[in-house]
């Protein structure tokens, strides 16, 4: 899994950070998302998918084919 963010879409809601804090963080200056681990281990994939599903801006892009 490869995790990417569309910074233009991110609204800084923080739901991704609450759902998968091992993978996402927020910038101090504006609250926009940062990806801490763009290739998270398999045990975090469900949390990352949930974060993408609940993102109000649909800013989280997942490539399930990338290992």
Predicted model as a PDB file, atoms N, CA, C, CB and O in Angstrom, pLDDT in the B-factor column:
MODEL        1                                                                  
ATOM      1  N   UNK A   1       0.845  -1.181   0.000  1.00 96.00           N  
ATOM      2  CA  UNK A   1       0.000   0.000   0.000  1.00 96.00           C  
ATOM      3  C   UNK A   1       0.888   1.241   0.000  1.00 96.00           C  
ATOM      4  CB  UNK A   1      -0.960  -0.001   1.222  1.00 96.00           C  
ATOM      5  O   UNK A   1       1.861   1.333   0.749  1.00 96.00           O  
ATOM      6  N   UNK A   2       0.530   2.185  -0.854  1.00 97.00           N  
ATOM      7  CA  UNK A   2       1.194   3.483  -0.900  1.00 97.00           C  
ATOM      8  C   UNK A   2       0.158   4.543  -0.550  1.00 97.00           C  
ATOM      9  CB  UNK A   2       1.837   3.754  -2.309  1.00 97.00           C  
ATOM     10  O   UNK A   2      -0.915   4.590  -1.151  1.00 97.00           O  
ATOM     11  N   UNK A   3       0.480   5.394   0.424  1.00 98.00           N  
ATOM     12  CA  UNK A   3      -0.424   6.442   0.888  1.00 98.00           C  
ATOM     13  C   UNK A   3       0.078   7.787   0.375  1.00 98.00           C  
ATOM     14  CB  UNK A   3      -0.532   6.443   2.443  1.00 98.00           C  
ATOM     15  O   UNK A   3       1.242   8.147   0.557  1.00 98.00           O  
ATOM     16  N   UNK A   4      -0.829   8.522  -0.270  1.00 97.00           N  
ATOM     17  CA  UNK A   4      -0.512   9.864  -0.745  1.00 97.00           C  
ATOM     18  C   UNK A   4      -1.634  10.801  -0.333  1.00 97.00           C  
ATOM     19  CB  UNK A   4      -0.305   9.885  -2.287  1.00 97.00           C  
ATOM     20  O   UNK A   4      -2.751  10.365  -0.055  1.00 97.00           O  
ATOM     21  N   UNK A   5      -1.330  12.090  -0.298  1.00 97.00           N  
ATOM     22  CA  UNK A   5      -2.291  13.108   0.093  1.00 97.00           C  
ATOM     23  C   UNK A   5      -2.389  14.149  -1.007  1.00 97.00           C  
ATOM     24  CB  UNK A   5      -1.894  13.762   1.434  1.00 97.00           C  
ATOM     25  O   UNK A   5      -1.381  14.563  -1.578  1.00 97.00           O  
ATOM     26  N   UNK A   6      -3.609  14.565  -1.298  1.00 97.00           N  
ATOM     27  CA  UNK A   6      -3.816  15.717  -2.170  1.00 97.00           C  
ATOM     28  C   UNK A   6      -3.932  16.932  -1.248  1.00 97.00           C  
ATOM     29  CB  UNK A   6      -5.108  15.544  -3.095  1.00 97.00           C  
ATOM     30  O   UNK A   6      -4.996  17.199  -0.689  1.00 97.00           O  
ATOM     31  N   UNK A   7      -2.831  17.658  -1.098  1.00 93.00           N  
ATOM     32  CA  UNK A   7      -2.793  18.802  -0.187  1.00 93.00           C  
ATOM     33  C   UNK A   7      -3.799  19.884  -0.582  1.00 93.00           C  
ATOM     34  CB  UNK A   7      -1.390  19.391  -0.151  1.00 93.00           C  
ATOM     35  O   UNK A   7      -4.260  20.639   0.275  1.00 93.00           O  
ATOM     36  N   UNK A   8      -4.138  19.966  -1.852  1.00 95.00           N  
ATOM     37  CA  UNK A   8      -5.114  20.959  -2.302  1.00 95.00           C  
ATOM     38  C   UNK A   8      -6.511  20.656  -1.765  1.00 95.00           C  
ATOM     39  CB  UNK A   8      -5.146  21.015  -3.828  1.00 95.00           C  
ATOM     40  O   UNK A   8      -7.316  21.569  -1.583  1.00 95.00           O  
ATOM     41  N   UNK A   9      -6.799  19.388  -1.513  1.00 97.00           N  
ATOM     42  CA  UNK A   9      -8.108  18.993  -1.006  1.00 97.00           C  
ATOM     43  C   UNK A   9      -8.186  18.986   0.520  1.00 97.00           C  
ATOM     44  CB  UNK A   9      -8.460  17.632  -1.530  1.00 97.00           C  
ATOM     45  O   UNK A   9      -9.261  19.193   1.083  1.00 97.00           O  
ATOM     46  N   UNK A  10      -7.069  18.752   1.188  1.00 96.00           N  
ATOM     47  CA  UNK A  10      -7.066  18.589   2.645  1.00 96.00           C  
ATOM     48  C   UNK A  10      -7.655  19.829   3.322  1.00 96.00           C  
ATOM     49  CB  UNK A  10      -5.629  18.327   3.162  1.00 96.00           C  
ATOM     50  O   UNK A  10      -7.294  20.962   3.003  1.00 96.00           O  
ATOM     51  N   UNK A  11      -8.575  19.583   4.267  1.00 95.00           N  
ATOM     52  CA  UNK A  11      -9.208  20.682   5.007  1.00 95.00           C  
ATOM     53  C   UNK A  11      -8.751  20.721   6.463  1.00 95.00           C  
ATOM     54  CB  UNK A  11     -10.730  20.551   4.947  1.00 95.00           C  
ATOM     55  O   UNK A  11      -9.210  21.572   7.225  1.00 95.00           O  
ATOM     56  N   UNK A  12      -7.858  19.816   6.865  1.00 95.00           N  
ATOM     57  CA  UNK A  12      -7.314  19.830   8.213  1.00 95.00           C  
ATOM     58  C   UNK A  12      -8.260  19.339   9.290  1.00 95.00           C  
ATOM     59  CB  UNK A  12      -6.889  21.188   8.545  1.00 95.00           C  
ATOM     60  O   UNK A  12      -8.123  19.725  10.451  1.00 95.00           O  
ATOM     61  N   UNK A  13      -9.219  18.494   8.933  1.00 96.00           N  
ATOM     62  CA  UNK A  13     -10.199  18.002   9.907  1.00 96.00           C  
ATOM     63  C   UNK A  13      -9.557  17.117  10.969  1.00 96.00           C  
ATOM     64  CB  UNK A  13     -11.300  17.231   9.198  1.00 96.00           C  
ATOM     65  O   UNK A  13     -10.025  17.092  12.107  1.00 96.00           O  
ATOM     66  N   UNK A  14      -8.503  16.393  10.624  1.00 96.00           N  
ATOM     67  CA  UNK A  14      -7.779  15.578  11.587  1.00 96.00           C  
ATOM     68  C   UNK A  14      -8.347  14.188  11.827  1.00 96.00           C  
ATOM     69  CB  UNK A  14      -7.725  16.286  12.860  1.00 96.00           C  
ATOM     70  O   UNK A  14      -7.841  13.458  12.680  1.00 96.00           O  
ATOM     71  N   UNK A  15      -9.376  13.810  11.101  1.00 97.00           N  
ATOM     72  CA  UNK A  15      -9.948  12.475  11.306  1.00 97.00           C  
ATOM     73  C   UNK A  15      -8.949  11.379  10.958  1.00 97.00           C  
ATOM     74  CB  UNK A  15     -11.215  12.305  10.468  1.00 97.00           C  
ATOM     75  O   UNK A  15      -8.983  10.310  11.568  1.00 97.00           O  
ATOM     76  N   UNK A  16      -8.075  11.610  10.013  1.00 97.00           N  
ATOM     77  CA  UNK A  16      -7.067  10.615   9.651  1.00 97.00           C  
ATOM     78  C   UNK A  16      -6.072  10.403  10.791  1.00 97.00           C  
ATOM     79  CB  UNK A  16      -6.325  11.045   8.376  1.00 97.00           C  
ATOM     80  O   UNK A  16      -5.656   9.274  11.053  1.00 97.00           O  
ATOM     81  N   UNK A  17      -5.698  11.476  11.461  1.00 97.00           N  
ATOM     82  CA  UNK A  17      -4.745  11.383  12.571  1.00 97.00           C  
ATOM     83  C   UNK A  17      -5.355  10.603  13.728  1.00 97.00           C  
ATOM     84  CB  UNK A  17      -4.315  12.789  13.041  1.00 97.00           C  
ATOM     85  O   UNK A  17      -4.679   9.796  14.365  1.00 97.00           O  
ATOM     86  N   UNK A  18      -6.624  10.845  13.996  1.00 97.00           N  
ATOM     87  CA  UNK A  18      -7.298  10.112  15.074  1.00 97.00           C  
ATOM     88  C   UNK A  18      -7.477   8.640  14.725  1.00 97.00           C  
ATOM     89  CB  UNK A  18      -8.659  10.742  15.372  1.00 97.00           C  
ATOM     90  O   UNK A  18      -7.462   7.791  15.616  1.00 97.00           O  
ATOM     91  N   UNK A  19      -7.644   8.325  13.450  1.00 98.00           N  
ATOM     92  CA  UNK A  19      -7.893   6.954  13.014  1.00 98.00           C  
ATOM     93  C   UNK A  19      -6.608   6.146  12.850  1.00 98.00           C  
ATOM     94  CB  UNK A  19      -8.655   6.964  11.711  1.00 98.00           C  
ATOM     95  O   UNK A  19      -6.567   4.969  13.209  1.00 98.00           O  
ATOM     96  N   UNK A  20      -5.578   6.759  12.321  1.00 98.00           N  
ATOM     97  CA  UNK A  20      -4.309   6.057  12.072  1.00 98.00           C  
ATOM     98  C   UNK A  20      -3.129   6.959  12.437  1.00 98.00           C  
ATOM     99  CB  UNK A  20      -4.209   5.611  10.583  1.00 98.00           C  
ATOM    100  O   UNK A  20      -2.412   7.426  11.551  1.00 98.00           O  
ATOM    101  N   UNK A  21      -2.922   7.208  13.730  1.00 98.00           N  
ATOM    102  CA  UNK A  21      -1.858   8.129  14.143  1.00 98.00           C  
ATOM    103  C   UNK A  21      -0.448   7.643  13.828  1.00 98.00           C  
ATOM    104  CB  UNK A  21      -1.963   8.381  15.606  1.00 98.00           C  
ATOM    105  O   UNK A  21       0.491   8.439  13.841  1.00 98.00           O  
ATOM    106  N   UNK A  22      -0.281   6.358  13.546  1.00 98.00           N  
ATOM    107  CA  UNK A  22       1.037   5.847  13.162  1.00 98.00           C  
ATOM    108  C   UNK A  22       1.388   6.225  11.726  1.00 98.00           C  
ATOM    109  CB  UNK A  22       1.083   4.329  13.325  1.00 98.00           C  
ATOM    110  O   UNK A  22       2.547   6.137  11.322  1.00 98.00           O  
ATOM    111  N   UNK A  23       0.388   6.644  10.961  1.00 98.00           N  
ATOM    112  CA  UNK A  23       0.588   6.932   9.542  1.00 98.00           C  
ATOM    113  C   UNK A  23       0.426   8.420   9.223  1.00 98.00           C  
ATOM    114  CB  UNK A  23      -0.388   6.120   8.707  1.00 98.00           C  
ATOM    115  O   UNK A  23       1.092   8.939   8.327  1.00 98.00           O  
ATOM    116  N   UNK A  24      -0.452   9.101   9.951  1.00 98.00           N  
ATOM    117  CA  UNK A  24      -0.766  10.504   9.651  1.00 98.00           C  
ATOM    118  C   UNK A  24      -0.450  11.423  10.825  1.00 98.00           C  
ATOM    119  CB  UNK A  24      -2.236  10.644   9.272  1.00 98.00           C  
ATOM    120  O   UNK A  24      -0.519  11.025  11.988  1.00 98.00           O  
ATOM    121  N   UNK A  25      -0.100  12.667  10.488  1.00 97.00           N  
ATOM    122  CA  UNK A  25       0.072  13.732  11.470  1.00 97.00           C  
ATOM    123  C   UNK A  25      -0.437  15.015  10.816  1.00 97.00           C  
ATOM    124  CB  UNK A  25       1.585  13.869  11.937  1.00 97.00           C  
ATOM    125  O   UNK A  25      -0.836  15.008   9.651  1.00 97.00           O  
ATOM    126  N   UNK A  26      -0.421  16.107  11.567  1.00 97.00           N  
ATOM    127  CA  UNK A  26      -0.851  17.388  11.019  1.00 97.00           C  
ATOM    128  C   UNK A  26       0.258  18.413  11.205  1.00 97.00           C  
ATOM    129  CB  UNK A  26      -2.161  17.870  11.692  1.00 97.00           C  
ATOM    130  O   UNK A  26       0.977  18.402  12.204  1.00 97.00           O  
ATOM    131  N   UNK A  27       0.380  19.302  10.217  1.00 95.00           N  
ATOM    132  CA  UNK A  27       1.370  20.371  10.306  1.00 95.00           C  
ATOM    133  C   UNK A  27       0.942  21.360  11.384  1.00 95.00           C  
ATOM    134  CB  UNK A  27       1.542  21.086   8.937  1.00 95.00           C  
ATOM    135  O   UNK A  27      -0.239  21.687  11.504  1.00 95.00           O  
ATOM    136  N   UNK A  28       1.894  21.827  12.154  1.00 94.00           N  
ATOM    137  CA  UNK A  28       1.599  22.776  13.225  1.00 94.00           C  
ATOM    138  C   UNK A  28       1.059  24.096  12.694  1.00 94.00           C  
ATOM    139  CB  UNK A  28       2.843  23.029  14.049  1.00 94.00           C  
ATOM    140  O   UNK A  28       0.160  24.687  13.292  1.00 94.00           O  
ATOM    141  N   UNK A  29       1.600  24.559  11.580  1.00 94.00           N  
ATOM    142  CA  UNK A  29       1.259  25.901  11.110  1.00 94.00           C  
ATOM    143  C   UNK A  29      -0.148  26.026  10.519  1.00 94.00           C  
ATOM    144  CB  UNK A  29       2.253  26.328  10.086  1.00 94.00           C  
ATOM    145  O   UNK A  29      -0.754  27.093  10.610  1.00 94.00           O  
ATOM    146  N   UNK A  30      -0.677  24.960   9.918  1.00 94.00           N  
ATOM    147  CA  UNK A  30      -1.999  25.097   9.292  1.00 94.00           C  
ATOM    148  C   UNK A  30      -2.921  23.891   9.496  1.00 94.00           C  
ATOM    149  CB  UNK A  30      -1.828  25.335   7.823  1.00 94.00           C  
ATOM    150  O   UNK A  30      -4.068  23.909   9.050  1.00 94.00           O  
ATOM    151  N   UNK A  31      -2.432  22.851  10.160  1.00 94.00           N  
ATOM    152  CA  UNK A  31      -3.270  21.690  10.444  1.00 94.00           C  
ATOM    153  C   UNK A  31      -3.451  20.721   9.296  1.00 94.00           C  
ATOM    154  CB  UNK A  31      -4.586  22.145  10.875  1.00 94.00           C  
ATOM    155  O   UNK A  31      -4.164  19.728   9.441  1.00 94.00           O  
ATOM    156  N   UNK A  32      -2.826  20.980   8.159  1.00 96.00           N  
ATOM    157  CA  UNK A  32      -2.968  20.065   7.027  1.00 96.00           C  
ATOM    158  C   UNK A  32      -2.203  18.777   7.295  1.00 96.00           C  
ATOM    159  CB  UNK A  32      -2.468  20.724   5.725  1.00 96.00           C  
ATOM    160  O   UNK A  32      -1.231  18.751   8.049  1.00 96.00           O  
ATOM    161  N   UNK A  33      -2.665  17.727   6.666  1.00 96.00           N  
ATOM    162  CA  UNK A  33      -2.138  16.383   6.940  1.00 96.00           C  
ATOM    163  C   UNK A  33      -0.718  16.194   6.418  1.00 96.00           C  
ATOM    164  CB  UNK A  33      -3.046  15.336   6.325  1.00 96.00           C  
ATOM    165  O   UNK A  33      -0.327  16.733   5.383  1.00 96.00           O  
ATOM    166  N   UNK A  34       0.025  15.414   7.171  1.00 96.00           N  
ATOM    167  CA  UNK A  34       1.343  14.929   6.766  1.00 96.00           C  
ATOM    168  C   UNK A  34       1.301  13.413   6.816  1.00 96.00           C  
ATOM    169  CB  UNK A  34       2.487  15.503   7.685  1.00 96.00           C  
ATOM    170  O   UNK A  34       0.675  12.835   7.704  1.00 96.00           O  
ATOM    171  N   UNK A  35       1.954  12.778   5.881  1.00 97.00           N  
ATOM    172  CA  UNK A  35       2.064  11.322   5.905  1.00 97.00           C  
ATOM    173  C   UNK A  35       3.382  10.968   6.576  1.00 97.00           C  
ATOM    174  CB  UNK A  35       1.978  10.712   4.462  1.00 97.00           C  
ATOM    175  O   UNK A  35       4.454  11.317   6.082  1.00 97.00           O  
ATOM    176  N   UNK A  36       3.296  10.277   7.696  1.00 97.00           N  
ATOM    177  CA  UNK A  36       4.482   9.854   8.434  1.00 97.00           C  
ATOM    178  C   UNK A  36       5.082   8.601   7.803  1.00 97.00           C  
ATOM    179  CB  UNK A  36       4.136   9.596   9.912  1.00 97.00           C  
ATOM    180  O   UNK A  36       6.302   8.445   7.736  1.00 97.00           O  
ATOM    181  N   UNK A  37       4.211   7.720   7.345  1.00 97.00           N  
ATOM    182  CA  UNK A  37       4.653   6.439   6.778  1.00 97.00           C  
ATOM    183  C   UNK A  37       3.864   6.182   5.504  1.00 97.00           C  
ATOM    184  CB  UNK A  37       4.465   5.261   7.800  1.00 97.00           C  
ATOM    185  O   UNK A  37       2.737   5.691   5.558  1.00 97.00           O  
ATOM    186  N   UNK A  38       4.450   6.509   4.362  1.00 97.00           N  
ATOM    187  CA  UNK A  38       3.712   6.373   3.100  1.00 97.00           C  
ATOM    188  C   UNK A  38       3.563   4.926   2.636  1.00 97.00           C  
ATOM    189  CB  UNK A  38       4.400   7.167   2.023  1.00 97.00           C  
ATOM    190  O   UNK A  38       2.759   4.633   1.752  1.00 97.00           O  
ATOM    191  N   UNK A  39       4.336   4.030   3.230  1.00 97.00           N  
ATOM    192  CA  UNK A  39       4.199   2.594   2.945  1.00 97.00           C  
ATOM    193  C   UNK A  39       4.020   1.854   4.272  1.00 97.00           C  
ATOM    194  CB  UNK A  39       5.452   2.042   2.157  1.00 97.00           C  
ATOM    195  O   UNK A  39       4.929   1.164   4.732  1.00 97.00           O  
ATOM    196  N   UNK A  40       2.843   2.004   4.880  1.00 97.00           N  
ATOM    197  CA  UNK A  40       2.645   1.415   6.208  1.00 97.00           C  
ATOM    198  C   UNK A  40       2.630  -0.106   6.168  1.00 97.00           C  
ATOM    199  CB  UNK A  40       1.350   1.918   6.814  1.00 97.00           C  
ATOM    200  O   UNK A  40       2.306  -0.703   5.141  1.00 97.00           O  
ATOM    201  N   UNK A  41       2.985  -0.738   7.297  1.00 97.00           N  
ATOM    202  CA  UNK A  41       2.954  -2.195   7.372  1.00 97.00           C  
ATOM    203  C   UNK A  41       1.520  -2.711   7.281  1.00 97.00           C  
ATOM    204  CB  UNK A  41       3.612  -2.679   8.672  1.00 97.00           C  
ATOM    205  O   UNK A  41       0.564  -1.982   7.545  1.00 97.00           O  
ATOM    206  N   UNK A  42       1.394  -3.957   6.912  1.00 96.00           N  
ATOM    207  CA  UNK A  42       0.089  -4.568   6.647  1.00 96.00           C  
ATOM    208  C   UNK A  42      -0.872  -4.464   7.823  1.00 96.00           C  
ATOM    209  CB  UNK A  42       0.271  -6.013   6.281  1.00 96.00           C  
ATOM    210  O   UNK A  42      -2.077  -4.326   7.612  1.00 96.00           O  
ATOM    211  N   UNK A  43      -0.375  -4.528   9.052  1.00 98.00           N  
ATOM    212  CA  UNK A  43      -1.281  -4.479  10.195  1.00 98.00           C  
ATOM    213  C   UNK A  43      -1.965  -3.111  10.362  1.00 98.00           C  
ATOM    214  CB  UNK A  43      -0.520  -4.824  11.457  1.00 98.00           C  
ATOM    215  O   UNK A  43      -2.901  -2.987  11.152  1.00 98.00           O  
ATOM    216  N   UNK A  44      -1.511  -2.091   9.629  1.00 98.00           N  
ATOM    217  CA  UNK A  44      -2.137  -0.771   9.682  1.00 98.00           C  
ATOM    218  C   UNK A  44      -3.046  -0.486   8.486  1.00 98.00           C  
ATOM    219  CB  UNK A  44      -1.072   0.289   9.764  1.00 98.00           C  
ATOM    220  O   UNK A  44      -3.707   0.552   8.460  1.00 98.00           O  
ATOM    221  N   UNK A  45      -3.093  -1.362   7.517  1.00 97.00           N  
ATOM    222  CA  UNK A  45      -3.847  -1.102   6.291  1.00 97.00           C  
ATOM    223  C   UNK A  45      -5.331  -0.860   6.544  1.00 97.00           C  
ATOM    224  CB  UNK A  45      -3.685  -2.257   5.340  1.00 97.00           C  
ATOM    225  O   UNK A  45      -5.917   0.024   5.920  1.00 97.00           O  
ATOM    226  N   UNK A  46      -5.947  -1.617   7.434  1.00 98.00           N  
ATOM    227  CA  UNK A  46      -7.377  -1.405   7.697  1.00 98.00           C  
ATOM    228  C   UNK A  46      -7.630  -0.014   8.269  1.00 98.00           C  
ATOM    229  CB  UNK A  46      -7.910  -2.475   8.666  1.00 98.00           C  
ATOM    230  O   UNK A  46      -8.596   0.642   7.881  1.00 98.00           O  
ATOM    231  N   UNK A  47      -6.786   0.443   9.177  1.00 98.00           N  
ATOM    232  CA  UNK A  47      -6.942   1.775   9.760  1.00 98.00           C  
ATOM    233  C   UNK A  47      -6.734   2.857   8.708  1.00 98.00           C  
ATOM    234  CB  UNK A  47      -5.960   1.972  10.919  1.00 98.00           C  
ATOM    235  O   UNK A  47      -7.436   3.868   8.706  1.00 98.00           O  
ATOM    236  N   UNK A  48      -5.770   2.648   7.815  1.00 98.00           N  
ATOM    237  CA  UNK A  48      -5.514   3.623   6.749  1.00 98.00           C  
ATOM    238  C   UNK A  48      -6.701   3.677   5.787  1.00 98.00           C  
ATOM    239  CB  UNK A  48      -4.213   3.265   5.982  1.00 98.00           C  
ATOM    240  O   UNK A  48      -7.099   4.760   5.358  1.00 98.00           O  
ATOM    241  N   UNK A  49      -7.263   2.527   5.446  1.00 98.00           N  
ATOM    242  CA  UNK A  49      -8.451   2.510   4.579  1.00 98.00           C  
ATOM    243  C   UNK A  49      -9.618   3.234   5.242  1.00 98.00           C  
ATOM    244  CB  UNK A  49      -8.853   1.061   4.241  1.00 98.00           C  
ATOM    245  O   UNK A  49     -10.351   3.975   4.587  1.00 98.00           O  
ATOM    246  N   UNK A  50      -9.783   3.016   6.540  1.00 98.00           N  
ATOM    247  CA  UNK A  50     -10.860   3.708   7.263  1.00 98.00           C  
ATOM    248  C   UNK A  50     -10.624   5.216   7.251  1.00 98.00           C  
ATOM    249  CB  UNK A  50     -10.958   3.193   8.721  1.00 98.00           C  
ATOM    250  O   UNK A  50     -11.561   5.988   7.047  1.00 98.00           O  
ATOM    251  N   UNK A  51      -9.389   5.634   7.467  1.00 98.00           N  
ATOM    252  CA  UNK A  51      -9.063   7.058   7.426  1.00 98.00           C  
ATOM    253  C   UNK A  51      -9.402   7.655   6.064  1.00 98.00           C  
ATOM    254  CB  UNK A  51      -7.579   7.277   7.745  1.00 98.00           C  
ATOM    255  O   UNK A  51      -9.953   8.752   5.983  1.00 98.00           O  
ATOM    256  N   UNK A  52      -9.076   6.940   5.007  1.00 98.00           N  
ATOM    257  CA  UNK A  52      -9.405   7.422   3.656  1.00 98.00           C  
ATOM    258  C   UNK A  52     -10.913   7.488   3.452  1.00 98.00           C  
ATOM    259  CB  UNK A  52      -8.772   6.511   2.588  1.00 98.00           C  
ATOM    260  O   UNK A  52     -11.420   8.431   2.843  1.00 98.00           O  
ATOM    261  N   UNK A  53     -11.626   6.496   3.956  1.00 98.00           N  
ATOM    262  CA  UNK A  53     -13.087   6.454   3.796  1.00 98.00           C  
ATOM    263  C   UNK A  53     -13.784   7.593   4.529  1.00 98.00           C  
ATOM    264  CB  UNK A  53     -13.627   5.126   4.295  1.00 98.00           C  
ATOM    265  O   UNK A  53     -14.775   8.131   4.035  1.00 98.00           O  
ATOM    266  N   UNK A  54     -13.274   7.969   5.713  1.00 98.00           N  
ATOM    267  CA  UNK A  54     -13.963   8.992   6.501  1.00 98.00           C  
ATOM    268  C   UNK A  54     -13.415  10.398   6.268  1.00 98.00           C  
ATOM    269  CB  UNK A  54     -13.865   8.654   7.965  1.00 98.00           C  
ATOM    270  O   UNK A  54     -13.941  11.357   6.833  1.00 98.00           O  
ATOM    271  N   UNK A  55     -12.385  10.541   5.461  1.00 97.00           N  
ATOM    272  CA  UNK A  55     -11.828  11.869   5.177  1.00 97.00           C  
ATOM    273  C   UNK A  55     -12.909  12.740   4.526  1.00 97.00           C  
ATOM    274  CB  UNK A  55     -10.567  11.763   4.247  1.00 97.00           C  
ATOM    275  O   UNK A  55     -13.400  12.407   3.447  1.00 97.00           O  
ATOM    276  N   UNK A  56     -13.285  13.854   5.173  1.00 97.00           N  
ATOM    277  CA  UNK A  56     -14.366  14.677   4.624  1.00 97.00           C  
ATOM    278  C   UNK A  56     -14.015  15.347   3.302  1.00 97.00           C  
ATOM    279  CB  UNK A  56     -14.751  15.728   5.618  1.00 97.00           C  
ATOM    280  O   UNK A  56     -14.907  15.766   2.564  1.00 97.00           O  
ATOM    281  N   UNK A  57     -12.734  15.452   2.999  1.00 97.00           N  
ATOM    282  CA  UNK A  57     -12.308  16.105   1.761  1.00 97.00           C  
ATOM    283  C   UNK A  57     -11.847  15.115   0.698  1.00 97.00           C  
ATOM    284  CB  UNK A  57     -11.196  17.081   2.054  1.00 97.00           C  
ATOM    285  O   UNK A  57     -11.473  15.520  -0.403  1.00 97.00           O  
ATOM    286  N   UNK A  58     -11.868  13.826   1.014  1.00 97.00           N  
ATOM    287  CA  UNK A  58     -11.381  12.788   0.096  1.00 97.00           C  
ATOM    288  C   UNK A  58      -9.950  13.091  -0.369  1.00 97.00           C  
ATOM    289  CB  UNK A  58     -12.321  12.668  -1.127  1.00 97.00           C  
ATOM    290  O   UNK A  58      -9.619  12.927  -1.544  1.00 97.00           O  
ATOM    291  N   UNK A  59      -9.113  13.533   0.570  1.00 98.00           N  
ATOM    292  CA  UNK A  59      -7.748  13.944   0.255  1.00 98.00           C  
ATOM    293  C   UNK A  59      -6.738  12.813   0.336  1.00 98.00           C  
ATOM    294  CB  UNK A  59      -7.329  15.040   1.173  1.00 98.00           C  
ATOM    295  O   UNK A  59      -5.594  12.979  -0.088  1.00 98.00           O  
ATOM    296  N   UNK A  60      -7.138  11.658   0.875  1.00 98.00           N  
ATOM    297  CA  UNK A  60      -6.219  10.529   1.040  1.00 98.00           C  
ATOM    298  C   UNK A  60      -6.343   9.598  -0.155  1.00 98.00           C  
ATOM    299  CB  UNK A  60      -6.506   9.763   2.358  1.00 98.00           C  
ATOM    300  O   UNK A  60      -7.420   9.084  -0.454  1.00 98.00           O  
ATOM    301  N   UNK A  61      -5.227   9.393  -0.826  1.00 97.00           N  
ATOM    302  CA  UNK A  61      -5.187   8.551  -2.021  1.00 97.00           C  
ATOM    303  C   UNK A  61      -4.391   7.296  -1.700  1.00 97.00           C  
ATOM    304  CB  UNK A  61      -4.563   9.313  -3.234  1.00 97.00           C  
ATOM    305  O   UNK A  61      -3.255   7.374  -1.231  1.00 97.00           O  
ATOM    306  N   UNK A  62      -4.989   6.142  -1.953  1.00 97.00           N  
ATOM    307  CA  UNK A  62      -4.343   4.866  -1.659  1.00 97.00           C  
ATOM    308  C   UNK A  62      -4.076   4.092  -2.941  1.00 97.00           C  
ATOM    309  CB  UNK A  62      -5.207   4.030  -0.706  1.00 97.00           C  
ATOM    310  O   UNK A  62      -4.951   3.955  -3.796  1.00 97.00           O  
ATOM    311  N   UNK A  63      -2.869   3.595  -3.058  1.00 96.00           N  
ATOM    312  CA  UNK A  63      -2.518   2.699  -4.148  1.00 96.00           C  
ATOM    313  C   UNK A  63      -2.285   1.337  -3.520  1.00 96.00           C  
ATOM    314  CB  UNK A  63      -1.251   3.202  -4.949  1.00 96.00           C  
ATOM    315  O   UNK A  63      -1.237   1.087  -2.925  1.00 96.00           O  
ATOM    316  N   UNK A  64      -3.261   0.467  -3.654  1.00 93.00           N  
ATOM    317  CA  UNK A  64      -3.203  -0.862  -3.037  1.00 93.00           C  
ATOM    318  C   UNK A  64      -2.254  -1.792  -3.784  1.00 93.00           C  
ATOM    319  CB  UNK A  64      -4.595  -1.480  -2.986  1.00 93.00           C  
ATOM    320  O   UNK A  64      -1.883  -2.839  -3.252  1.00 93.00           O  
ATOM    321  N   UNK A  65      -1.856  -1.438  -4.998  1.00 84.00           N  
ATOM    322  CA  UNK A  65      -0.994  -2.308  -5.803  1.00 84.00           C  
ATOM    323  C   UNK A  65       0.475  -2.135  -5.439  1.00 84.00           C  
ATOM    324  CB  UNK A  65      -1.196  -2.025  -7.289  1.00 84.00           C  
ATOM    325  O   UNK A  65       1.278  -3.043  -5.656  1.00 84.00           O  
ATOM    326  N   UNK A  66       0.831  -0.988  -4.893  1.00 58.00           N  
ATOM    327  CA  UNK A  66       2.236  -0.718  -4.551  1.00 58.00           C  
ATOM    328  C   UNK A  66       2.581  -1.428  -3.249  1.00 58.00           C  
ATOM    329  CB  UNK A  66       2.503   0.816  -4.425  1.00 58.00           C  
ATOM    330  O   UNK A  66       1.852  -1.315  -2.264  1.00 58.00           O  
ATOM    331  N   UNK A  67       3.669  -2.144  -3.246  1.00 53.00           N  
ATOM    332  CA  UNK A  67       4.079  -2.882  -2.045  1.00 53.00           C  
ATOM    333  C   UNK A  67       5.130  -2.150  -1.254  1.00 53.00           C  
ATOM    334  CB  UNK A  67       4.596  -4.244  -2.417  1.00 53.00           C  
ATOM    335  O   UNK A  67       5.577  -2.642  -0.217  1.00 53.00           O  
TER     336      UNK A  67                                                      
ENDMDL                                                                          
END                                                                             
